[in-house]
Amino acid sequence: MACVVLALLMGGGVFAVWKIRQSRPDFSYVPLPFNPESSAEQREQTVKEMRGKLLTDTILTGVVRDCDIERKWNYPSEQAAVEDLRRRAIFEAGETDLGKGMKVPTLNIGFRGKKGEHEDLEALAKRMMADVQRVVAPPKESDSGSMPAKF
């Protein structure tokens, strides 16, 4: 009988440690390289511009719908999910290490959350990058009709 109680206590302890680790802070972002010759002021200005262009209700609603965040995170409404994503958004000028000590200035765009939400945070950051591409390089009208673009 004592062995059963001890085994249950140990199992509960392992579960408690796992649950605590799942609630630790986490984040996921996608780094976009800046021009290496850009100044710190230019980088900060770019961060502010991108924040203003991407944290609109239209874009965040598309992100919430595409990643199904309202259902996954149990929000009462789509608007509540949009407001929470706006609060969790990361827009910062940082550096990314390319290995061997080479650091490149980057614009980091992503979301904050908990360890248990890491997969969703990655999906949100990747989905946001589709909107970043549309904002940075909007599709151009071409006269070639249905011909594919040359690479």
GIFEN-V528346 format. One record per residue. SS is DSSP state (~ for helix, > for strand, _ for the rest). PHI is phi in radians with two decimals (* if undefined). PSI is psi in whole degrees, 0 to 359 (none if undefined). Layout:
# GIFEN-V528346
SS | PHI | PSI
SS | PHI | PSI
This chain:
# GIFEN-V528346
_ | * | 318
~ | -1.12 | 325
~ | -1.14 | 322
~ | -1.14 | 315
~ | -1.10 | 317
~ | -1.10 | 317
~ | -1.11 | 319
~ | -1.14 | 320
~ | -1.13 | 318
~ | -1.15 | 318
~ | -1.09 | 319
~ | -1.13 | 323
~ | -1.13 | 317
~ | -1.10 | 317
~ | -1.09 | 319
~ | -1.11 | 317
~ | -1.12 | 317
~ | -1.07 | 316
~ | -1.13 | 321
~ | -1.13 | 318
~ | -1.16 | 328
~ | -1.22 | 339
_ | -1.70 | 7
_ | -1.25 | 153
> | -1.11 | 147
> | -2.63 | 166
> | -2.70 | 162
> | -2.55 | 131
> | -2.49 | 163
> | -1.99 | 124
> | -1.48 | 133
> | -1.95 | 126
> | -1.24 | 139
_ | -1.53 | 164
_ | -1.14 | 127
_ | -1.05 | 335
_ | -1.50 | 357
_ | -1.24 | 147
_ | -1.46 | 168
~ | -1.10 | 323
~ | -1.15 | 320
~ | -1.13 | 321
~ | -1.14 | 316
~ | -1.12 | 322
~ | -1.11 | 320
~ | -1.12 | 319
~ | -1.06 | 314
~ | -1.10 | 318
~ | -1.12 | 315
~ | -1.15 | 321
~ | -1.05 | 315
~ | -1.14 | 322
~ | -1.35 | 329
~ | -1.72 | 339
_ | -1.62 | 41
_ | -1.57 | 158
~ | -1.05 | 322
~ | -1.10 | 311
~ | -1.19 | 314
~ | -1.15 | 326
~ | -1.12 | 320
~ | -1.10 | 320
~ | -1.14 | 315
~ | -1.07 | 316
~ | -1.18 | 315
~ | -1.17 | 325
~ | -1.66 | 358
_ | 0.99 | 42
~ | -1.22 | 326
~ | -1.00 | 316
~ | -1.35 | 314
~ | -1.11 | 321
_ | -1.80 | 10
_ | 0.98 | 54
_ | -1.49 | 148
_ | -1.23 | 334
_ | -2.65 | 166
~ | -1.14 | 323
~ | -1.13 | 324
~ | -1.13 | 321
~ | -1.15 | 319
~ | -1.09 | 314
~ | -1.10 | 321
~ | -1.19 | 320
~ | -1.12 | 323
~ | -1.07 | 321
~ | -1.23 | 326
~ | -1.51 | 353
> | -1.13 | 144
> | -2.02 | 122
> | -2.35 | 107
> | -2.58 | 151
> | -1.54 | 124
> | -2.48 | 198
> | -2.32 | 146
> | -2.09 | 133
> | -1.49 | 121
_ | -1.58 | 4
_ | 1.78 | 154
_ | 0.97 | 31
_ | 1.39 | 3
_ | -1.43 | 119
> | -1.96 | 139
> | -2.11 | 134
> | -1.18 | 134
> | -2.38 | 159
> | -1.76 | 115
> | -1.68 | 121
> | -2.16 | 123
> | -3.05 | 207
> | -2.47 | 151
> | -1.69 | 156
> | -3.05 | 214
> | -2.05 | 161
~ | -0.94 | 321
~ | -1.15 | 343
~ | -1.78 | 11
~ | -0.99 | 316
~ | -1.08 | 319
~ | -1.16 | 322
~ | -1.10 | 320
~ | -1.13 | 317
~ | -1.11 | 320
~ | -1.11 | 315
~ | -1.11 | 318
~ | -1.17 | 321
~ | -1.16 | 322
~ | -1.12 | 329
~ | -1.13 | 330
~ | -1.09 | 320
~ | -1.25 | 326
~ | -1.08 | 317
~ | -1.09 | 321
~ | -1.17 | 324
~ | -1.30 | 316
~ | -1.28 | 314
_ | -2.30 | 82
_ | -1.07 | 150
_ | -1.08 | 139
_ | -1.69 | 146
_ | -1.30 | 131
_ | -2.07 | 150
_ | -1.53 | 357
_ | -1.43 | 359
_ | 1.29 | 234
_ | -1.64 | 14
_ | -1.26 | 136
_ | -1.23 | 152
_ | -1.23 | 149
_ | -1.55 | 142
_ | -1.95 | none
